[in-house]
Amino acid sequence: MAEDIIEEQIVQFCNMMHNLNRVYEDYARSVDIPYTTLEILDYITWTDDCTQKKLCEMTFLPKQTVNNVITAFNKQGLIELREFERDRRIKTIHLTPAGIEYADRYIPQIRKAEYEAMAQLTETQRKHLLDGLDAYCKIFRGVMPSGERQE
């Protein structure tokens, strides 16, 4: 019986995470921008020393997808690539004034909606949401196989 409840809760949790991602995808579609482009643009706006490698790690997007978006942004004059101080082979990604203007068409609406949604929760709900997700992530990381062979 308890196993059935946990199975149902896992499905419910996965559906909620999917629905949360769907909100971002629906927004991207509504403003006629590919979701991957919006996701990369979003991370560039708030990430210091942003690199293509960091973008891949944060978005879970393939290197080729990230490279295609960054190349397109560069050709459009939305970003500039600068040599990383500690390793000149690495290029950091920075929005140009045109890139900031472009990002300002989309990103503030996301931030405003995120803020409003969080603000509509009570302080207790916010605390439980964040504490619960943090605990789940830590436990899940601890029990998830690492991919190494178990012999």
C-alpha positions as CSV (number, residue, x, y, z in Angstrom):
1,M,0.0,0.0,0.0
2,A,2.7,2.5,1.0
3,E,4.7,1.5,-2.2
4,D,1.6,2.3,-4.3
5,I,1.3,5.8,-2.7
6,I,5.0,6.5,-3.3
7,E,4.7,5.3,-6.9
8,E,1.8,7.7,-7.4
9,Q,3.7,10.5,-5.8
10,I,6.7,9.9,-8.1
11,V,4.5,10.1,-11.1
12,Q,2.8,13.3,-9.7
13,F,6.2,14.9,-9.0
14,C,7.5,14.1,-12.5
15,N,4.3,15.5,-14.0
16,M,4.7,18.7,-12.0
17,M,8.3,19.1,-13.1
18,H,7.3,18.5,-16.7
19,N,4.4,21.0,-16.3
20,L,6.8,23.6,-14.9
21,N,9.1,23.2,-17.9
22,R,6.1,23.4,-20.2
23,V,5.3,26.9,-18.8
24,Y,8.7,28.1,-20.1
25,E,8.3,26.3,-23.4
26,D,4.8,27.8,-23.9
27,Y,6.2,31.3,-23.2
28,A,9.0,30.8,-25.7
29,R,6.4,29.6,-28.3
30,S,4.2,32.6,-27.5
31,V,7.0,35.1,-28.3
32,D,8.1,33.1,-31.3
33,I,11.6,32.2,-30.1
34,P,12.9,28.6,-29.8
35,Y,12.9,27.3,-26.3
36,T,16.6,26.4,-26.4
37,T,17.4,29.9,-27.6
38,L,15.4,31.4,-24.7
39,E,17.0,29.1,-22.2
40,I,20.5,30.0,-23.3
41,L,19.7,33.7,-23.4
42,D,18.3,33.5,-19.9
43,Y,21.4,31.9,-18.5
44,I,23.7,34.3,-20.3
45,T,21.8,37.2,-18.6
46,W,22.6,36.1,-15.1
47,T,25.7,34.0,-15.3
48,D,29.2,35.5,-14.7
49,D,32.0,34.2,-16.8
50,C,29.5,32.4,-18.9
51,T,31.1,29.8,-21.3
52,Q,29.6,27.3,-23.7
53,K,30.7,24.6,-21.4
54,K,28.8,26.2,-18.5
55,L,25.8,26.6,-20.7
56,C,25.8,22.9,-21.6
57,E,26.2,21.9,-17.9
58,M,23.4,24.3,-16.8
59,T,20.9,23.6,-19.6
60,F,21.7,19.9,-20.3
61,L,21.7,20.9,-24.0
62,P,24.1,19.2,-26.4
63,K,27.3,21.0,-27.3
64,Q,26.2,21.4,-30.9
65,T,22.9,23.0,-29.9
66,V,24.6,25.5,-27.6
67,N,27.3,26.2,-30.2
68,N,24.6,26.8,-32.9
69,V,22.7,29.3,-30.7
70,I,25.9,31.1,-29.7
71,T,27.1,31.3,-33.3
72,A,23.8,32.8,-34.3
73,F,23.9,35.3,-31.5
74,N,27.4,36.3,-32.4
75,K,26.5,36.7,-36.1
76,Q,23.5,38.9,-35.1
77,G,25.8,41.0,-32.9
78,L,24.0,40.1,-29.7
79,I,27.0,38.7,-27.9
80,E,30.8,39.1,-27.9
81,L,33.3,36.4,-27.0
82,R,36.2,37.4,-24.8
83,E,39.2,35.4,-23.8
84,F,39.0,34.0,-20.3
85,E,41.6,35.6,-18.1
86,R,42.9,32.3,-16.6
87,D,42.8,30.3,-19.9
88,R,43.0,32.1,-23.2
89,R,41.6,29.1,-25.0
90,I,38.2,29.6,-23.2
91,K,35.9,32.3,-24.4
92,T,33.4,34.0,-22.1
93,I,30.1,35.1,-23.5
94,H,28.9,38.7,-22.9
95,L,25.8,40.4,-24.2
96,T,26.4,43.5,-26.4
97,P,24.1,46.5,-26.0
98,A,22.0,45.0,-28.8
99,G,22.0,41.7,-26.9
100,I,20.9,43.4,-23.7
101,E,18.1,45.1,-25.7
102,Y,17.1,41.7,-27.2
103,A,17.2,40.0,-23.8
104,D,15.1,42.8,-22.3
105,R,12.3,41.8,-24.7
106,Y,11.9,38.4,-23.1
107,I,13.7,37.9,-19.8
108,P,12.1,40.5,-17.6
109,Q,8.6,38.9,-18.2
110,I,10.0,35.6,-17.0
111,R,11.5,37.1,-13.9
112,K,8.3,39.0,-13.2
113,A,6.2,35.9,-13.5
114,E,8.6,33.8,-11.4
115,Y,8.5,36.5,-8.7
116,E,4.7,36.8,-8.8
117,A,4.2,33.1,-8.6
118,M,6.6,32.7,-5.6
119,A,5.1,35.8,-3.9
120,Q,1.6,34.3,-4.1
121,L,2.8,31.4,-2.0
122,T,2.8,32.0,1.7
123,E,6.1,32.2,3.5
124,T,5.5,28.8,4.9
125,Q,4.7,27.3,1.5
126,R,7.8,28.8,0.0
127,K,9.9,27.4,2.8
128,H,8.4,24.0,2.5
129,L,8.8,24.0,-1.3
130,L,12.4,24.9,-1.1
131,D,13.3,22.7,1.9
132,G,11.4,19.8,0.3
133,L,13.1,20.1,-3.1
134,D,16.5,20.6,-1.5
135,A,16.1,17.5,0.7
136,Y,14.7,15.4,-2.2
137,C,17.6,16.5,-4.5
138,K,20.2,15.6,-1.8
139,I,18.6,12.2,-1.1
140,F,18.1,11.4,-4.8
141,R,21.7,12.2,-5.6
142,G,22.8,10.0,-2.8
143,V,20.7,7.0,-3.8
144,M,21.0,7.4,-7.6
145,P,23.6,5.0,-9.1
146,S,26.6,6.9,-10.4
147,G,26.7,4.9,-13.6
148,E,29.7,3.0,-12.5
149,R,29.5,-0.8,-12.8
150,Q,28.3,-2.5,-9.7
151,E,30.0,-5.9,-9.3
